[in-house]
Amino acid sequence: MSGSHTPVLLHEAVDGLNVNEAGVYVDCTFGRGGHSRLVLSRLGADGRLIALDRDPAAVEAAAGITDPRFTILHGAFGRLAQLLEGAGVTRVHGILLDLGMSSPQLEADERGFSFRREAPLDMRMDTTRGTTAAEWLAFATESEIREVIKNYGEERFAKSIAAAIVAARARGSLGTTRQLAALVAEAVPTRESHQDPATRTFQALRIHVNQELEELSLVLPQCVELLEAGGRLVVISFHSLEDRIVKRFLREQSRADTLPARLAVRARDLPQPRLRLIGKARRPSDSEIAINPRARSAIMRAAERTSASRDARPAGAWSDSSKGLAGRRPRNPGGTSKGRFEASLQV
Ligand SMILES: C[S@@+](CC[C@H](N)C(=O)[O-])C[C@H]1O[C@@H](n2cnc3c(N)ncnc32)[C@H](O)[C@@H]1O
């Protein structure tokens, strides 16, 4: 599988990295390398770019870049520090995460990400390991299926969809994308304009199969550890579940700790924040969306590593809350951003 992918917020994201010519940069989501190529074009002879992707097809596509400053690694960014260490890298000057799916993944006939193409229900980004959507649906309980569809798809009709899936499974008629899409369409009584009724269910299964929110919660604290002072973190999200994790993490890491009033501690002795927010969240312009409709749900956030030392913050300050975020079952998953964010536009 090859195919092309139009990068989203290309210049905004690479500008956000504030590339210095001799720096070491990481593109955690190579895809088809749109962002990577622009970063490379801004690096000098001593600069370095390490890219990774969990999809072997993306890694294969990266073989087309023969630049000696470029390294591609196969793996999930949840293991970022370990993968970089294997490549001899322990400190970097910028990290990019362009989350979600690439167009070749969505458009490949055999991957099962899209309800528009008949395919086995695979949905793994890394086709070399893990459980496919079909395998999971074959043994999950009805309530597990309901919870995944409700929480990761923000789907009101999760209960009837889960019941329909379990009934189809018993009849032996649940193996392909079109079979799933058809039974979801039957189970969902209402229609949203511009959105297929199967959109939310496909998003939910994909997020679950690839443990996408867990991966995100794992990588963010590693980015803070890996960045040099002044180094930048740029994250592009495509739905509110991802963006909520990013927003909370950046807010938490960029907030100065406060102590109760009248406590005899000087402000400068308080643990200092390890990140500084760079600008506001950015969305693609109307003209970008007109050219690339897949950009319409994107939101980009950026932050800069401060010089606060690695242990400036009490241990576990983020990890406690991050655990809750990945595993959280939001009651109002759309939160305040509901309505502004579309459920999933990547199917
Ligand atoms: C939106 S695409 C990136 C597109 C890329 N920026 C470009 O310009 O071509 C997202 C990519 O991230 C990869 N990906 C998603 N989650 C990942 C993870 N946890 N670890 C590594 N790669 C991941 C996907 O396989 C996909 O290729």
PDBQT file of the ligand as one rigid body, heavy atoms in Angstrom, charges set to zero:
ROOT
HETATM    1  C1  LIG A 401      -2.525  11.808  10.345  1.00  0.00    +0.000 C 
HETATM    2  S1  LIG A 401      -1.315  10.612   9.949  1.00  0.00    +0.000 S 
HETATM    3  C2  LIG A 401       0.165  11.548   9.913  1.00  0.00    +0.000 C 
HETATM    4  C3  LIG A 401       0.380  12.236   8.604  1.00  0.00    +0.000 C 
HETATM    5  C4  LIG A 401       1.727  12.879   8.464  1.00  0.00    +0.000 C 
HETATM    6  N1  LIG A 401       1.899  13.994   9.372  1.00  0.00    +0.000 N 
HETATM    7  C5  LIG A 401       1.966  13.317   7.046  1.00  0.00    +0.000 C 
HETATM    8  O1  LIG A 401       2.153  14.517   6.803  1.00  0.00    +0.000 OA
HETATM    9  O2  LIG A 401       1.950  12.472   6.154  1.00  0.00    +0.000 OA
HETATM   10  C6  LIG A 401      -1.117   9.740  11.447  1.00  0.00    +0.000 C 
HETATM   11  C7  LIG A 401      -0.106   8.634  11.394  1.00  0.00    +0.000 C 
HETATM   12  O3  LIG A 401       0.230   8.340  12.734  1.00  0.00    +0.000 OA
HETATM   13  C8  LIG A 401       0.351   6.958  12.886  1.00  0.00    +0.000 C 
HETATM   14  N2  LIG A 401       0.052   6.660  14.287  1.00  0.00    +0.000 N 
HETATM   15  C9  LIG A 401      -1.118   6.806  14.924  1.00  0.00    +0.000 A 
HETATM   16  N3  LIG A 401      -0.999   6.446  16.211  1.00  0.00    +0.000 NA
HETATM   17  C10 LIG A 401       0.294   6.076  16.394  1.00  0.00    +0.000 A 
HETATM   18  C11 LIG A 401       1.040   5.614  17.509  1.00  0.00    +0.000 A 
HETATM   19  N4  LIG A 401       0.480   5.451  18.708  1.00  0.00    +0.000 N 
HETATM   20  N5  LIG A 401       2.354   5.351  17.340  1.00  0.00    +0.000 NA
HETATM   21  C12 LIG A 401       2.943   5.531  16.122  1.00  0.00    +0.000 A 
HETATM   22  N6  LIG A 401       2.276   5.940  15.017  1.00  0.00    +0.000 NA
HETATM   23  C13 LIG A 401       0.967   6.223  15.157  1.00  0.00    +0.000 A 
HETATM   24  C14 LIG A 401      -0.650   6.370  11.923  1.00  0.00    +0.000 C 
HETATM   25  O4  LIG A 401      -0.266   5.051  11.572  1.00  0.00    +0.000 OA
HETATM   26  C15 LIG A 401      -0.577   7.352  10.752  1.00  0.00    +0.000 C 
HETATM   27  O5  LIG A 401       0.342   6.909   9.802  1.00  0.00    +0.000 OA
ENDROOT
TORSDOF 0
